[in-house]
Amino acid sequence: MSIQFDQNTAKKLEVLYQSRDAKKRRKAVLDALQLQAGEQVLDIGAGLGHLTLEMAQQIGMTGKILGVDLNEPMLELARQRCQEFPWIEFKMGDALNIPVKEDSFDVAVSVQVYEYIKDIPQVLNEMYRILKPGGRGIIVATDWKSILWHSNVPDRMKRVLSVWEEHCAHSDLPRFLSKYLKQAGLKIKSQSPIVQFNSFLNPDAYSYSMINFIRPFAEGKQGLTKEDLEAWADELDDLEKKGEYFFCLNQFLFEVEK
Ligand SMILES: C[S@@+](CC[C@H](N)C(=O)[O-])C[C@H]1O[C@@H](n2cnc3c(N)ncnc32)[C@H](O)[C@@H]1O
């Protein structure tokens, strides 16, 4: 079963999105977007609204941003975060059937959302439908199978990562996304990696938050007990103390045009 985007997940995501590594990823998205004042932007799976807010600062009050998300706890926090930006609106909506008219946005963004949705052709058809002709899109997806996470108990680490691959619908979406983008009629302008590399373990590290997501998710799966997961997390702390911590994960940014 995939992870649930409920209140508890939202709290943990808040920590992740304040991290240096998440800020670095938002910067990569903003650099690729080159937003112009007055543009109409759709944030698909807007989550807690961190990127939505930064995009709003760039397009200014003559622009308009709509953030859609399927989960109310996420939308509630996003609305609170963005309340000083009346040119942002948040709406409950499914990326599979976005409640907006066709050809209505200059820009569509979806960061780390599509990997949680089974029907990839349909989400891309929707991105194509809502973009104006010539409109541009950014998709960021994580290759969860690309994780390198050092451990002196490699069998346990392997089991933990194998369970974690089940937390979303497509743990290796970047590997086949280009095929589906082309099928949807979206032209690929660029593809680039965003590497999350941590040689330390503190709240600024992407992997720090991941530990807090993985522990409750993995418990009871593939024979992993609470104690196993505690020992797994303790080992990572020890490696940090010894200066031997090593984590690496690849995310990918796809820039497309209608
Ligand atoms: C990992 S969060 C990413 C949030 C945000 N895009 C960011 O990067 O800050 C994934 C988000 O996708 C949303 N989501 C999952 N499935 C969805 C769907 N079918 N339609 C719309 N949103 C969805 C979740 O509610 C969650 O807010």
Ligand as a Chemical Component Dictionary entry (heavy atoms), coordinates in Angstrom:
data_LIG
# 
_chem_comp.id                   LIG 
_chem_comp.type                 NON-POLYMER 
_chem_comp.pdbx_formal_charge   0 
_chem_comp.three_letter_code    LIG 
# 
loop_
_chem_comp_atom.comp_id 
_chem_comp_atom.atom_id 
_chem_comp_atom.alt_atom_id 
_chem_comp_atom.type_symbol 
_chem_comp_atom.charge 
_chem_comp_atom.model_Cartn_x 
_chem_comp_atom.model_Cartn_y 
_chem_comp_atom.model_Cartn_z 
_chem_comp_atom.pdbx_ordinal 
LIG C1  C1  C 0  5.597  14.348 -1.952 1  
LIG S1  S1  S 1  4.282  15.472 -1.985 2  
LIG C2  C2  C 0  4.924  16.739 -3.066 3  
LIG C3  C3  C 0  4.316  18.090 -2.804 4  
LIG C4  C4  C 0  4.806  19.253 -3.662 5  
LIG N1  N1  N 0  4.633  19.002 -5.062 6  
LIG C5  C5  C 0  6.241  19.617 -3.345 7  
LIG O1  O1  O 0  7.158  19.129 -4.004 8  
LIG O2  O2  O -1 6.452  20.404 -2.416 9  
LIG C6  C6  C 0  3.115  14.664 -3.033 10 
LIG C7  C7  C 0  1.772  15.376 -3.116 11 
LIG O3  O3  O 0  1.003  14.797 -4.179 12 
LIG C8  C8  C 0  -0.351 14.778 -3.774 13 
LIG N2  N2  N 0  -1.056 13.802 -4.611 14 
LIG C9  C9  C 0  -0.932 12.450 -4.596 15 
LIG N3  N3  N 0  -1.752 11.910 -5.523 16 
LIG C10 C10 C 0  -2.405 12.921 -6.132 17 
LIG C11 C11 C 0  -3.376 13.007 -7.177 18 
LIG N4  N4  N 0  -3.858 11.914 -7.783 19 
LIG N5  N5  N 0  -3.811 14.226 -7.551 20 
LIG C12 C12 C 0  -3.351 15.344 -6.943 21 
LIG N6  N6  N 0  -2.424 15.330 -5.948 22 
LIG C13 C13 C 0  -1.962 14.140 -5.550 23 
LIG C14 C14 C 0  -0.290 14.438 -2.307 24 
LIG O4  O4  O 0  -1.470 14.778 -1.622 25 
LIG C15 C15 C 0  0.923  15.278 -1.875 26 
LIG O5  O5  O 0  0.540  16.558 -1.459 27 
# 
loop_
_chem_comp_bond.comp_id 
_chem_comp_bond.atom_id_1 
_chem_comp_bond.atom_id_2 
_chem_comp_bond.value_order 
_chem_comp_bond.pdbx_ordinal 
LIG C1  S1  SING 1  
LIG S1  C2  SING 2  
LIG S1  C6  SING 3  
LIG C2  C3  SING 4  
LIG C3  C4  SING 5  
LIG C4  N1  SING 6  
LIG C4  C5  SING 7  
LIG C5  O1  DOUB 8  
LIG C5  O2  SING 9  
LIG C6  C7  SING 10 
LIG C7  O3  SING 11 
LIG C7  C15 SING 12 
LIG O3  C8  SING 13 
LIG C8  N2  SING 14 
LIG C8  C14 SING 15 
LIG N2  C9  SING 16 
LIG N2  C13 SING 17 
LIG C9  N3  DOUB 18 
LIG N3  C10 SING 19 
LIG C10 C11 SING 20 
LIG C10 C13 DOUB 21 
LIG C11 N4  SING 22 
LIG C11 N5  DOUB 23 
LIG N5  C12 SING 24 
LIG C12 N6  DOUB 25 
LIG N6  C13 SING 26 
LIG C14 O4  SING 27 
LIG C14 C15 SING 28 
LIG C15 O5  SING 29 
# 
